[in-house]
Amino acid sequence: KIFVTKTSNYKKNCNKLEVHFAEIKDTLNFEIFKSFDECRSHTNGAGRIQKYNFKGNEGILLTTSYSGKAQDDNSIFGKIIFIDMGNKEHEIISKGHRNPQGLVVKDNIILSTEHGPRGGDEINRIFNKKNYGWPIASYGEPYESKKLNHEKSHIKNNFEEPLYVFLPSIGISELILLPNTFNQKWNNNALVTSLNGRSIYRVNFQDDSYEKILYLEKIYIGERIRDIKYVEKLNVIIIALERTGNIGILKN
């Protein structure tokens, strides 16, 4: 099956987040898998999806962007959410997110990338029931029009610290984990893409717990990169280039 997210306008100032799915065939006939009841005055800016097993149940993880309710447990926005594939019930995994643009799962490990304000793009290791601070804490600077005053330290305010913060921001987008077989010198590596940075960032983790980053290598591409995927069968990386609308292929 293929899953997509979209927002649908039900009435004035009421946009609802939906997850649709279709069987992968020559013709894709989509139908609604999950429609959330909560209204939002504007569209949802994120919506990354990953397959995930939570408490023994198969389902999907879904990211949602901030709407002023990232700290509100009664709202789905500014969260990473698990949706049970069987009963379609949802549960909040983590909160305090501004705009998660990337999501990857390896076994029980969840990593996410997230836009910060005027700097402060983050790589986060996601843990169940943890709070990632937005809009109270951010290493980015507040927009004058928003009149927000961010705390810098997360841990001093009882939030999870990011694994890494980009200052200045790179316009962070998707990330993937690479198998160690892709390149014998690239063990425990992730690739993070960027929009404003027009580059891919190779992230070298200390080990396969993905809890500590040792260094980053910037690989300049020259275009805004909206998405990235690894194709195991071909051992290649595919990137979506926004300005030209091209698909790029990166080989070892």
C-alpha positions in Angstrom: 0.0 0.0 0.0 1.0 3.6 -0.5 0.0 6.2 2.2 -0.2 10.0 1.7 -1.3 12.9 3.9 -3.4 15.8 2.9 -5.5 18.6 4.4 -9.2 19.0 3.4 -11.3 22.1 3.8 -14.6 21.2 5.5 -15.8 24.8 6.2 -14.3 28.3 6.6 -11.2 28.2 8.8 -11.6 24.4 9.3 -8.9 22.3 7.6 -8.7 18.7 8.8 -5.7 16.4 8.4 -6.3 13.2 6.6 -4.3 10.1 5.8 -5.3 8.3 2.5 -4.1 5.0 1.1 -4.2 3.0 -2.1 -3.2 -0.5 -3.2 -0.1 -0.2 -5.4 -1.3 -1.0 -8.9 -1.2 0.5 -12.3 -4.1 2.8 -11.2 -4.0 4.2 -7.6 -7.5 4.4 -6.2 -7.2 6.3 -2.9 -9.6 6.2 0.0 -9.4 7.7 3.5 -7.5 5.7 6.1 -7.8 8.2 8.9 -9.5 11.6 9.3 -8.7 13.7 12.4 -11.6 15.7 13.9 -9.5 18.7 14.9 -9.9 21.9 12.8 -7.1 24.2 11.8 -7.3 27.6 10.1 -4.5 26.8 7.7 -3.0 23.6 6.1 -0.7 21.2 7.8 2.9 21.7 6.6 4.4 18.4 7.5 3.1 14.9 7.3 6.0 12.5 7.1 5.0 8.8 7.5 6.9 5.8 8.6 5.9 2.2 9.3 6.2 1.4 13.0 5.5 -1.3 15.6 4.3 0.1 18.9 3.5 -2.0 21.9 3.3 -5.1 19.6 0.8 -3.4 17.2 1.6 -2.6 13.5 0.9 1.0 12.5 2.3 4.2 11.2 4.1 7.2 12.6 2.9 10.6 11.4 4.4 14.0 12.0 2.3 17.2 12.3 3.4 20.8 12.3 2.9 23.5 15.0 -0.3 25.4 15.2 0.1 27.0 18.6 -0.8 23.7 20.3 2.5 21.8 20.4 2.2 21.6 24.2 -1.5 20.8 24.2 -2.1 17.1 24.9 -5.6 17.4 23.5 -4.3 18.5 20.0 -2.6 16.4 17.3 -0.5 19.3 16.1 3.1 19.8 16.9 3.4 16.1 17.6 4.6 12.7 16.3 1.6 10.4 16.4 1.2 6.6 16.2 -1.9 5.3 14.3 -2.8 1.7 14.9 -3.2 -0.1 11.6 -6.1 -2.3 12.9 -8.4 0.0 14.9 -7.1 3.3 13.4 -6.9 4.8 16.9 -4.1 7.3 17.5 -1.7 8.0 20.4 0.8 10.9 20.9 4.4 9.6 20.9 6.1 12.9 21.4 5.2 16.6 21.6 6.8 20.1 21.5 7.6 20.0 17.8 7.6 23.0 15.5 7.7 21.6 12.0 9.2 18.0 11.7 10.4 17.7 8.1 12.1 14.3 8.3 11.3 11.0 9.9 13.1 7.6 9.9 12.6 4.4 11.9 15.1 1.6 12.4 13.7 -1.2 14.7 12.6 0.7 17.8 14.8 3.8 17.1 13.1 7.0 15.8 15.0 10.0 14.4 13.5 13.2 13.2 14.6 16.5 11.7 12.8 19.7 12.4 12.7 23.3 11.3 13.7 25.9 13.9 12.9 29.6 13.8 15.7 31.9 12.3 18.2 29.1 12.9 17.9 26.2 15.3 17.2 23.4 12.8 17.3 20.1 14.8 18.1 16.5 14.6 16.2 14.6 17.3 16.2 11.1 18.8 12.5 10.5 19.5 11.5 8.8 22.7 7.9 7.9 23.8 6.1 10.5 25.9 9.0 13.0 25.7 8.7 16.7 25.2 11.0 18.5 22.7 10.3 22.0 23.9 8.6 24.1 21.2 7.5 26.9 21.6 9.2 27.3 25.0 12.7 26.3 24.1 14.7 26.7 20.9 18.3 27.5 19.9 16.9 29.6 17.0 16.1 33.3 17.4 12.4 34.4 17.6 10.7 36.2 14.8 9.9 39.7 15.8 6.4 39.4 14.5 5.7 36.4 16.6 6.8 38.1 19.9 8.0 34.8 21.3 10.9 34.7 23.8 12.6 31.3 23.6 14.6 29.6 26.3 17.8 28.2 24.9 18.5 25.2 27.2 16.1 22.4 26.8 17.3 20.2 29.6 17.1 23.0 32.2 13.5 23.4 31.3 12.7 19.6 31.5 12.8 19.1 27.7 14.8 16.7 25.5 17.9 18.3 24.1 18.4 17.9 20.3 21.1 15.5 19.1 22.4 18.4 16.9 21.4 21.9 16.1 22.3 23.8 12.9 23.2 27.4 13.5 22.5 29.1 11.2 19.7 26.9 9.9 20.0 25.0 6.6 16.3 24.7 5.8 16.4 21.1 7.0 14.2 18.5 5.2 14.3 14.7 5.1 16.8 12.2 6.5 17.6 8.5 5.9 19.8 5.9 7.6 22.2 4.2 5.3 23.1 0.5 5.7 26.8 -0.1 6.5 27.0 -2.0 3.2 26.5 1.1 1.1 30.1 2.2 1.7 32.6 0.4 3.9 33.9 3.7 5.3 30.4 4.9 6.2 29.3 3.0 9.3 26.3 4.2 11.3 25.7 7.1 9.0 22.6 9.2 8.2 22.1 11.6 5.3 20.2 14.8 6.0 19.0 17.0 3.2 18.5 20.8 3.1 16.5 23.4 1.2 18.4 26.7 1.9 21.7 24.9 2.3 21.3 23.2 -1.1 23.4 20.3 0.3 23.3 16.9 1.8 24.9 16.5 5.2 26.5 13.1 6.1 26.0 12.5 9.8 28.3 10.1 11.5 27.0 8.6 14.6 29.2 7.0 17.3 27.4 3.7 17.1 24.1 2.0 16.1 22.3 3.4 19.2 22.2 6.7 17.3 22.5 8.7 20.5 25.7 10.7 19.8 26.9 12.5 16.7 30.7 12.5 16.1 30.8 14.8 13.0 29.0 16.1 9.9 30.3 16.2 6.3 28.7 18.7 4.0 28.1 17.4 0.4 27.2 20.4 -1.9 24.5 19.6 -4.5 23.5 23.1 -5.6 19.8 22.7 -5.4 17.0 22.7 -2.8 16.5 19.0 -1.9 13.0 18.2 -0.9 13.3 14.4 -0.3 15.8 11.5 -0.2 15.3 7.8 -0.3 17.7 4.8 -0.3 16.9 1.9 -2.7 18.4 -1.2 -1.3 17.9 -3.4 -4.4 20.0 -1.0 -6.5 22.2 0.3 -3.7 21.6 3.9 -4.8 20.3 7.1 -3.2 17.5 9.0 -4.9 17.0 12.7 -4.3 14.1 15.1 -5.3 15.5 18.4 -6.6 13.0 21.2 -6.1 14.1 24.0 -8.4 14.4 22.0 -11.6 11.9 19.3 -10.6 14.5 16.6 -11.4 15.2 13.3 -9.7 18.8 12.8 -8.9 20.6 9.4 -8.4 23.7 9.2 -6.2 25.9 6.1 -6.4 28.7 4.9 -4.2 
